Amino acid sequence: MINLERSAMGEHAKLASLDGGAYDAQWKVWRTAAENFHSAVTEHAARDDVAMSRYEVEQAAKRAARRSAQES
């Protein structure tokens, strides 16, 4: 999950320098990466052995992704 969030973060960062058709294409790449992350969060939170809400799982994964990105 952390890798999926880091991927989405990276794809989102690429949007800053684009416009027009390149922006639209990159937006789709970012959106797919974000959807993959959110699907993984939902799937994980739905497991019986997870005692966290979907929101808590998402926030924990995002914190971990940002922390690991800062350490890199």
MMTF fields as JSON, N, C-alpha, C and O atoms, coordinates in Angstrom:
{
  "mmtfVersion": "1.0.0",
  "mmtfProducer": "UNKNOWN",
  "numBonds": 287,
  "numAtoms": 288,
  "numGroups": 72,
  "numChains": 1,
  "numModels": 1,
  "chainsPerModel": [1],
  "groupsPerChain": [72],
  "chainIdList": ["A"],
  "bondAtomList": [4, 2, 8, 6, 12, 10, 16, 14, 20, 18, 24, 22, 28, 26, 32, 30, 36, 34, 40, 38, 44, 42, 48, 46, 52, 50, 56, 54, 60, 58, 64, 62, 68, 66, 72, 70, 76, 74, 80, 78, 84, 82, 88, 86, 92, 90, 96, 94, 100, 98, 104, 102, 108, 106, 112, 110, 116, 114, 120, 118, 124, 122, 128, 126, 132, 130, 136, 134, 140, 138, 144, 142, 148, 146, 152, 150, 156, 154, 160, 158, 164, 162, 168, 166, 172, 170, 176, 174, 180, 178, 184, 182, 188, 186, 192, 190, 196, 194, 200, 198, 204, 202, 208, 206, 212, 210, 216, 214, 220, 218, 224, 222, 228, 226, 232, 230, 236, 234, 240, 238, 244, 242, 248, 246, 252, 250, 256, 254, 260, 258, 264, 262, 268, 266, 272, 270, 276, 274, 280, 278, 284, 282],
  "bondOrderList": [1, 1, 1, 1, 1, 1, 1, 1, 1, 1, 1, 1, 1, 1, 1, 1, 1, 1, 1, 1, 1, 1, 1, 1, 1, 1, 1, 1, 1, 1, 1, 1, 1, 1, 1, 1, 1, 1, 1, 1, 1, 1, 1, 1, 1, 1, 1, 1, 1, 1, 1, 1, 1, 1, 1, 1, 1, 1, 1, 1, 1, 1, 1, 1, 1, 1, 1, 1, 1, 1, 1],
  "groupList": [{"groupName": "MET", "atomNameList": ["N", "CA", "C", "O"], "elementList": ["N", "C", "C", "O"], "formalChargeList": [0, 0, 0, 0], "bondAtomList": [1, 0, 2, 1, 3, 2], "bondOrderList": [1, 1, 2], "singleLetterCode": "M", "chemCompType": "L-PEPTIDE LINKING"}, {"groupName": "ILE", "atomNameList": ["N", "CA", "C", "O"], "elementList": ["N", "C", "C", "O"], "formalChargeList": [0, 0, 0, 0], "bondAtomList": [1, 0, 2, 1, 3, 2], "bondOrderList": [1, 1, 2], "singleLetterCode": "I", "chemCompType": "L-PEPTIDE LINKING"}, {"groupName": "ASN", "atomNameList": ["N", "CA", "C", "O"], "elementList": ["N", "C", "C", "O"], "formalChargeList": [0, 0, 0, 0], "bondAtomList": [1, 0, 2, 1, 3, 2], "bondOrderList": [1, 1, 2], "singleLetterCode": "N", "chemCompType": "L-PEPTIDE LINKING"}, {"groupName": "LEU", "atomNameList": ["N", "CA", "C", "O"], "elementList": ["N", "C", "C", "O"], "formalChargeList": [0, 0, 0, 0], "bondAtomList": [1, 0, 2, 1, 3, 2], "bondOrderList": [1, 1, 2], "singleLetterCode": "L", "chemCompType": "L-PEPTIDE LINKING"}, {"groupName": "GLU", "atomNameList": ["N", "CA", "C", "O"], "elementList": ["N", "C", "C", "O"], "formalChargeList": [0, 0, 0, 0], "bondAtomList": [1, 0, 2, 1, 3, 2], "bondOrderList": [1, 1, 2], "singleLetterCode": "E", "chemCompType": "L-PEPTIDE LINKING"}, {"groupName": "ARG", "atomNameList": ["N", "CA", "C", "O"], "elementList": ["N", "C", "C", "O"], "formalChargeList": [0, 0, 0, 0], "bondAtomList": [1, 0, 2, 1, 3, 2], "bondOrderList": [1, 1, 2], "singleLetterCode": "R", "chemCompType": "L-PEPTIDE LINKING"}, {"groupName": "SER", "atomNameList": ["N", "CA", "C", "O"], "elementList": ["N", "C", "C", "O"], "formalChargeList": [0, 0, 0, 0], "bondAtomList": [1, 0, 2, 1, 3, 2], "bondOrderList": [1, 1, 2], "singleLetterCode": "S", "chemCompType": "L-PEPTIDE LINKING"}, {"groupName": "ALA", "atomNameList": ["N", "CA", "C", "O"], "elementList": ["N", "C", "C", "O"], "formalChargeList": [0, 0, 0, 0], "bondAtomList": [1, 0, 2, 1, 3, 2], "bondOrderList": [1, 1, 2], "singleLetterCode": "A", "chemCompType": "L-PEPTIDE LINKING"}, {"groupName": "GLY", "atomNameList": ["N", "CA", "C", "O"], "elementList": ["N", "C", "C", "O"], "formalChargeList": [0, 0, 0, 0], "bondAtomList": [1, 0, 2, 1, 3, 2], "bondOrderList": [1, 1, 2], "singleLetterCode": "G", "chemCompType": "PEPTIDE LINKING"}, {"groupName": "HIS", "atomNameList": ["N", "CA", "C", "O"], "elementList": ["N", "C", "C", "O"], "formalChargeList": [0, 0, 0, 0], "bondAtomList": [1, 0, 2, 1, 3, 2], "bondOrderList": [1, 1, 2], "singleLetterCode": "H", "chemCompType": "L-PEPTIDE LINKING"}, {"groupName": "LYS", "atomNameList": ["N", "CA", "C", "O"], "elementList": ["N", "C", "C", "O"], "formalChargeList": [0, 0, 0, 0], "bondAtomList": [1, 0, 2, 1, 3, 2], "bondOrderList": [1, 1, 2], "singleLetterCode": "K", "chemCompType": "L-PEPTIDE LINKING"}, {"groupName": "ASP", "atomNameList": ["N", "CA", "C", "O"], "elementList": ["N", "C", "C", "O"], "formalChargeList": [0, 0, 0, 0], "bondAtomList": [1, 0, 2, 1, 3, 2], "bondOrderList": [1, 1, 2], "singleLetterCode": "D", "chemCompType": "L-PEPTIDE LINKING"}, {"groupName": "TYR", "atomNameList": ["N", "CA", "C", "O"], "elementList": ["N", "C", "C", "O"], "formalChargeList": [0, 0, 0, 0], "bondAtomList": [1, 0, 2, 1, 3, 2], "bondOrderList": [1, 1, 2], "singleLetterCode": "Y", "chemCompType": "L-PEPTIDE LINKING"}, {"groupName": "GLN", "atomNameList": ["N", "CA", "C", "O"], "elementList": ["N", "C", "C", "O"], "formalChargeList": [0, 0, 0, 0], "bondAtomList": [1, 0, 2, 1, 3, 2], "bondOrderList": [1, 1, 2], "singleLetterCode": "Q", "chemCompType": "L-PEPTIDE LINKING"}, {"groupName": "TRP", "atomNameList": ["N", "CA", "C", "O"], "elementList": ["N", "C", "C", "O"], "formalChargeList": [0, 0, 0, 0], "bondAtomList": [1, 0, 2, 1, 3, 2], "bondOrderList": [1, 1, 2], "singleLetterCode": "W", "chemCompType": "L-PEPTIDE LINKING"}, {"groupName": "VAL", "atomNameList": ["N", "CA", "C", "O"], "elementList": ["N", "C", "C", "O"], "formalChargeList": [0, 0, 0, 0], "bondAtomList": [1, 0, 2, 1, 3, 2], "bondOrderList": [1, 1, 2], "singleLetterCode": "V", "chemCompType": "L-PEPTIDE LINKING"}, {"groupName": "THR", "atomNameList": ["N", "CA", "C", "O"], "elementList": ["N", "C", "C", "O"], "formalChargeList": [0, 0, 0, 0], "bondAtomList": [1, 0, 2, 1, 3, 2], "bondOrderList": [1, 1, 2], "singleLetterCode": "T", "chemCompType": "L-PEPTIDE LINKING"}, {"groupName": "PHE", "atomNameList": ["N", "CA", "C", "O"], "elementList": ["N", "C", "C", "O"], "formalChargeList": [0, 0, 0, 0], "bondAtomList": [1, 0, 2, 1, 3, 2], "bondOrderList": [1, 1, 2], "singleLetterCode": "F", "chemCompType": "L-PEPTIDE LINKING"}],
  "groupTypeList": [0, 1, 2, 3, 4, 5, 6, 7, 0, 8, 4, 9, 7, 10, 3, 7, 6, 3, 11, 8, 8, 7, 12, 11, 7, 13, 14, 10, 15, 14, 5, 16, 7, 7, 4, 2, 17, 9, 6, 7, 15, 16, 4, 9, 7, 7, 5, 11, 11, 15, 7, 0, 6, 5, 12, 4, 15, 4, 13, 7, 7, 10, 5, 7, 7, 5, 5, 6, 7, 13, 4, 6],
  "groupIdList": [1, 2, 3, 4, 5, 6, 7, 8, 9, 10, 11, 12, 13, 14, 15, 16, 17, 18, 19, 20, 21, 22, 23, 24, 25, 26, 27, 28, 29, 30, 31, 32, 33, 34, 35, 36, 37, 38, 39, 40, 41, 42, 43, 44, 45, 46, 47, 48, 49, 50, 51, 52, 53, 54, 55, 56, 57, 58, 59, 60, 61, 62, 63, 64, 65, 66, 67, 68, 69, 70, 71, 72],
  "secStructList": [7, 2, 2, 2, 2, 2, 2, 2, 2, 2, 2, 2, 2, 4, 4, 4, 4, 7, 7, 2, 2, 2, 2, 2, 2, 2, 2, 2, 2, 2, 2, 2, 2, 2, 2, 2, 2, 2, 2, 2, 2, 2, 2, 2, 2, 6, 1, 6, 6, 7, 7, 1, 7, 2, 2, 2, 2, 2, 2, 2, 2, 2, 2, 2, 2, 2, 2, 2, 2, 2, 2, 7],
  "xCoordList": [0.813, 0.0, 0.863, 0.552, 1.938, 2.822, 3.415, 3.496, 3.826, 4.378, 3.344, 3.67, 2.094, 1.034, 0.823, 0.643, 0.843, 0.676, 1.871, 1.704, 3.064, 4.248, 4.188, 4.58, 3.701, 3.544, 2.548, 2.797, 1.422, 0.418, 0.987, 0.739, 1.747, 2.376, 3.315, 3.317, 4.105, 5.051, 4.36, 4.779, 3.302, 2.551, 1.862, 1.77, 1.381, 0.726, 1.734, 1.421, 2.932, 3.958, 4.319, 4.684, 4.22, 4.55, 3.571, 3.899, 2.396, 1.385, 1.806, 1.372, 2.634, 2.97, 3.588, 3.364, 4.346, 5.06, 4.388, 4.976, 3.182, 2.522, 1.313, 0.759, 0.925, -0.325, -0.878, -0.21, -2.097, -2.714, -2.87, -3.24, -2.578, -2.733, -1.814, -2.19, -0.604, 0.33, -0.211, -0.086, -0.809, -1.42, -2.56, -2.656, -3.424, -4.563, -4.113, -4.689, -3.086, -2.569, -1.976, -2.217, -1.209, -0.603, -1.651, -1.513, -2.693, -3.773, -4.399, -4.718, -4.573, -5.136, -4.202, -4.661, -2.897, -1.92, -1.997, -2.032, -2.023, -2.124, -3.426, -3.428, -4.523, -5.826, -5.856, -6.41, -5.271, -5.205, -4.375, -4.755, -3.237, -2.393, -3.142, -3.055, -3.871, -4.644, -5.765, -6.029, -6.416, -7.477, -6.922, -7.562, -5.745, -5.111, -4.833, -5.067, -4.338, -4.086, -5.381, -5.446, -6.407, -7.67, -8.334, -8.969, -8.194, -8.728, -8.013, -8.648, -6.698, -5.924, -6.297, -6.385, -6.515, -6.918, -8.271, -8.443, -9.216, -10.554, -10.497, -11.132, -9.741, -9.612, -8.981, -9.442, -7.941, -7.26, -8.179, -8.256, -8.863, -9.729, -10.905, -11.444, -11.298, -12.427, -12.061, -12.939, -10.77, -10.349, -10.818, -10.862, -11.162, -11.653, -10.592, -10.923, -9.327, -8.264, -7.712, -6.733, -8.327, -7.897, -8.866, -10.074, -8.298, -9.142, -9.122, -9.178, -9.041, -9.003, -10.086, -10.45, -10.593, -11.546, -10.806, -9.578, -11.559, -10.944, -10.159, -9.052, -10.736, -10.076, -8.741, -7.728, -8.752, -7.524, -6.457, -5.276, -6.863, -5.912, -5.309, -4.096, -6.158, -5.68, -4.694, -3.626, -5.047, -4.176, -2.849, -1.801, -2.88, -1.646, -0.746, 0.469, -1.333, -0.546, 0.042, 1.194, -0.733, -0.234, 0.9, 1.896, 0.744, 1.828, 3.091, 4.185, 2.943, 4.105, 4.762, 5.989, 3.962, 4.506, 5.277, 6.355, 4.736, 5.418, 6.68, 7.692, 6.617, 7.784, 8.9, 10.06, 8.558, 9.573, 10.111, 11.272, 9.274, 9.739, 10.729, 11.687, 10.512, 11.426, 12.752, 13.788, 12.736, 13.956, 14.813, 16.013, 14.202, 14.936, 15.857, 16.543],
  "yCoordList": [-1.186, 0.0, 1.259, 2.237, 1.225, 2.385, 2.669, 3.823, 1.621, 1.812, 2.362, 3.17, 1.928, 2.458, 3.947, 4.716, 4.355, 5.779, 6.587, 7.688, 6.05, 6.764, 6.92, 7.956, 5.899, 5.985, 7.075, 7.865, 7.12, 8.154, 9.544, 10.481, 9.675, 10.962, 11.396, 12.558, 10.457, 10.77, 11.171, 12.112, 10.457, 10.782, 12.135, 12.887, 12.444, 13.739, 14.876, 15.925, 14.674, 15.719, 16.078, 17.219, 15.132, 15.379, 16.343, 16.932, 16.515, 17.398, 18.867, 19.65, 19.242, 20.651, 21.327, 22.517, 20.604, 21.238, 21.026, 21.338, 20.508, 20.171, 21.054, 21.683, 21.083, 21.73, 21.048, 20.22, 21.404, 20.868, 19.355, 18.745, 18.774, 17.336, 16.521, 15.447, 17.025, 16.313, 16.263, 15.249, 17.361, 17.405, 16.405, 15.654, 16.395, 15.48, 14.025, 13.22, 13.689, 12.314, 11.952, 10.86, 12.861, 12.603, 12.554, 11.786, 13.358, 13.328, 11.937, 11.434, 11.318, 9.967, 8.958, 8.044, 9.118, 8.226, 8.388, 7.402, 9.647, 9.9, 9.341, 8.708, 9.569, 9.112, 7.588, 7.066, 6.886, 5.425, 4.984, 4.058, 5.65, 5.319, 5.574, 4.773, 6.678, 6.999, 5.987, 5.581, 5.584, 4.583, 3.25, 2.568, 2.879, 1.635, 1.692, 0.719, 2.823, 2.993, 2.878, 2.142, 3.598, 3.599, 2.218, 1.835, 1.485, 0.124, -0.769, -1.57, -0.632, -1.425, -1.074, -1.955, 0.202, 0.643, 0.034, -0.509, 0.121, -0.413, -1.915, -2.423, -2.617, -4.067, -4.421, -5.335, -3.707, -3.989, -3.703, -4.505, -2.586, -2.206, -3.173, -3.308, -3.835, -4.76, -6.111, -6.916, -6.355, -7.642, -7.758, -6.771, -8.958, -9.211, -8.99, -8.649, -9.178, -9.057, -7.63, -7.412, -6.671, -5.273, -4.522, -4.484, -3.931, -3.234, -1.726, -0.956, -1.311, 0.112, 0.399, -0.465, 1.617, 2.028, 2.26, 2.324, 2.382, 2.646, 3.958, 4.049, 4.951, 6.248, 6.105, 6.669, 5.357, 5.174, 4.438, 4.779, 3.441, 2.714, 3.66, 3.668, 4.454, 5.393, 6.399, 6.634, 6.982, 7.98, 7.374, 8.0, 6.174, 5.51, 5.221, 5.406, 4.772, 4.488, 5.771, 5.783, 6.842, 8.117, 8.665, 9.17, 8.565, 9.024, 8.217, 8.776, 6.911, 6.04, 6.328, 6.328, 6.572, 6.867, 8.175, 8.266, 9.174, 10.468, 10.399, 11.015, 9.652, 9.48, 8.753, 9.158, 7.689, 6.945, 7.753, 7.594, 8.622, 9.483, 10.517, 10.854, 11.02, 12.013, 11.384, 12.046, 10.106, 9.42, 9.042, 8.802, 8.988, 8.579, 9.66, 9.47],
  "zCoordList": [0.0, 0.0, 0.0, -0.68, 0.761, 0.827, -0.547, -0.968, -1.24, -2.583, -3.549, -4.418, -3.399, -4.26, -4.007, -4.951, -2.743, -2.422, -2.914, -3.439, -2.747, -3.247, -4.758, -5.297, -5.436, -6.889, -7.259, -8.169, -6.557, -6.825, -6.55, -7.309, -5.467, -5.146, -6.269, -6.675, -6.762, -7.835, -9.12, -9.794, -9.458, -10.676, -10.542, -11.513, -9.352, -9.126, -9.252, -9.816, -8.733, -8.788, -10.234, -10.515, -11.129, -12.536, -13.2, -14.23, -12.642, -13.235, -13.204, -14.049, -12.253, -12.031, -13.252, -13.473, -14.03, -15.138, -16.494, -17.529, -16.498, -17.761, -18.032, -17.13, -19.296, -19.673, -20.918, -21.537, -21.27, -22.476, -22.475, -21.472, -23.619, -23.801, -22.917, -22.449, -22.684, -21.813, -20.387, -19.699, -19.954, -18.622, -18.53, -17.56, -19.538, -19.536, -19.484, -18.753, -20.257, -20.26, -18.899, -18.385, -18.323, -17.019, -15.923, -14.971, -16.042, -15.064, -15.014, -13.937, -16.179, -16.236, -15.574, -14.889, -15.775, -15.138, -13.621, -12.886, -13.156, -11.723, -11.163, -10.107, -11.858, -11.382, -11.242, -10.275, -12.19, -12.111, -10.914, -10.198, -10.693, -9.546, -8.238, -7.308, -8.165, -6.965, -6.754, -5.623, -7.824, -7.714, -7.222, -6.42, -7.695, -7.244, -5.747, -5.03, -5.278, -3.847, -3.055, -2.071, -3.479, -2.745, -2.748, -1.765, -3.828, -3.87, -2.862, -2.177, -2.773, -1.815, -0.38, 0.475, -0.116, 1.223, 1.576, 2.667, 0.674, 0.919, 1.165, 2.089, 0.342, 0.496, 1.838, 2.523, 2.209, 3.478, 4.663, 5.594, 4.635, 5.751, 5.917, 7.016, 4.847, 4.898, 5.505, 5.815, 5.674, 6.247, 7.69, 8.424, 8.079, 9.436, 10.505, 11.641, 10.159, 11.158, 11.291, 12.005, 10.615, 10.689, 11.6, 11.365, 12.642, 13.633, 13.422, 14.381, 12.168, 11.834, 10.807, 10.009, 10.838, 9.813, 8.502, 8.472, 7.439, 6.142, 6.183, 5.651, 6.812, 6.951, 7.702, 7.29, 8.792, 9.58, 8.779, 8.855, 8.019, 7.172, 6.139, 5.929, 5.498, 4.482, 5.076, 4.51, 6.201, 6.811, 7.262, 7.104, 7.816, 8.247, 7.047, 7.122, 5.952, 4.747, 4.171, 3.737, 4.163, 3.64, 4.508, 3.991, 5.823, 6.715, 6.478, 6.397, 6.367, 6.153, 4.804, 4.702, 3.779, 2.455, 2.46, 1.874, 3.112, 3.162, 4.008, 3.675, 5.103, 5.969, 5.22, 5.291, 4.508, 3.779, 2.602, 2.223, 2.016, 0.919, 1.43, 0.734, 2.625, 3.221, 3.588, 3.532, 3.965, 4.366, 3.162, 3.3, 1.987, 0.78, 0.279, -0.725]
}
